[in-house]
Amino acid sequence: MTGILTVYLVKKAMAEDILVEIESLTVRFTLNGLKITAVDDVQLSIYRNEIVCLIGESGSGKSILGMALIKLLPSQTEIEGKVLFNGIDLIKLNEREINKIRGREIAWIPQAQSSSLNPTMRVGFQVGEPLETHCGIDRISAIRFIIKLFNYLDIHPPLKRAMEYPYQYSGGMRQRALVAMGLSTEPKLIIADEPTKGIDLIRRKQVKDLLEKAREKSSILVITHDLKLSSTLADRVAVMYCGKILEVSEAKSFFHDPLHPYSKALLSSIPSRGLRPIKGKPPNVMNPPHGCRFHPRCDSAQKICSSEDPPFKNINGSSVRCWLYE
């Protein structure tokens, strides 16, 4: 009886520690009369004060998943499933309700730095706008806070740069300004889409350090191609391929001994692991393979892999979608 009670208490504590619970999330677009499933039956939890890195090849649906969580996709997009944030299903909220959460409780750091800043507004005012809008901080106090962030992120000289326009910034500076904007309100959840894209190694470390510090008050979902960043930043890693999550593992075990054949191939393709490209081409999301999405490129594929999609299976605290473990 004591053992059953212990298991119950552990599960209850873990459930209470979950900030975001994504259940059966599916995202579809209509293109030229065809239904395209860009995100397919995604299950993923994000715990409080945790950093999850979402990795995978281009076109796997990572950014669409991130935007779907806070309904930043076009209104005609079909979204099914649940995104529970502090127990509230974000998918069911209307635009007015979600706007109260976006920017204050959930921050989005986009990767398209060239189009994400208003070219007619001074950068400091834009970065400080969430503080004024959502936190009731006056403009002078907001600018003072932003100057501190700019100074940390080497946007120098910070006061002068705060008064400049986006066209006066390099691409890397604009990206760092977007990171500063996302962190400014100390939200409960930060979704960062390629936050180190176009940034040199030194400043990439500064962004990484800033995200680690933000973890003290926020949970963070980092969408990235940067496996080296993931290996040093993530608590857990989620691997996405052709719209599906194939593996979710603790970062340490993932980079030491990944479970899914795609995960193994992905790690083997980086220079420090031998620079062995994954054979074949990524699948067409408009006409994905039957069964396991990765089977046409997989050295371990079995007959069942081409006909049936494997279920998610728990393996020693990790989750993997692969027939090898059935």
C-alpha positions, 0 to 999 in steps of 0.5 A: 500500500505504501508503494502505491501511495508513493507512486501516486504522490510522485505522479501527482507532483509531476502533473502539478509541475507541468506548465504546458501539456500538448495533446494530440495536436494536429495542424492542417493547411489547404493548398490548391484544394489539398489538405496538408498535415504539417503537424501530426498528432503531437504529444509533448509536455513542458515542465516549469523552469525547464528548457526543451529543445525541439530539433529536426531537419528544415521542413519538419514542422517545428516552427509551425508547431511553435506558432500553433501553440499560441495561435499565430497561424492564419485564421483558416488553419485547422488546429485539432487537439489541446494545448493546456497552459496552466490548465487553460486550453489555448486552442479554445481561446478567441483572439481577444483572450489569447492576446491577454496571454501572448506577450505577457505570460507567453513570449514568442521570439521569431527567427525572421528578424528582418521582418519582425521589427517595425522599420518606422519605430526606434528599436528600444521603443519596440523592445520595451513595448511589451513592458509598457503594454502588459506590465504597466511600466512607464516608457522611461523605466522600460527604456532603462531596463532595455538598455541593461539588456542591450548592454549585456547582449553587446548591442553597443552603445546601448542608449544610442542603439535603443534610439536607432531604427532596425535598418541601422542594425546588423542581422545579428543585432536585430536577432539579439534585440528580438531575444531581449524583447521576448525576455523583457516581461519575464513570461512563464513560457518563452518560445524561441525560434532559432534564437542564435541564427545569424549570430557569431560564436561569442554572442551565441554564448551570451544568448545561451547564458541569457536563456539559462538565466531566464529559466529561473522564472520561465519554461523555454521551448527552443526551436533550433537546428543548432545541435551543439546549442541543444547539447549544452542548453537543453534539459530534454530534447524532442526530435521532429520529422515530417510533422511527427515527434519521434523521440523525447529524451533527457538531453544527457541520454539523448546525446550519449545514446539516442533511441530512434534511428533518425536521432542516431542519423541526425547526430552522425551528420554533424562534424564532431560525430563523423559528418555522415549525411542522412541518406535519401531526401526529406519526405514531401509533407504533401505526400508523406510515406505510409507507416513510419515517416522515416522508413524510406531512409532508415537502415533498420526498417522492417516490413511493418514500418512501411505500412503501420505508424508505430505508437509512442512507447516509454523506454526508461523515462524517454519516449520513442516512436519506433517499431524496434522497441515493440 
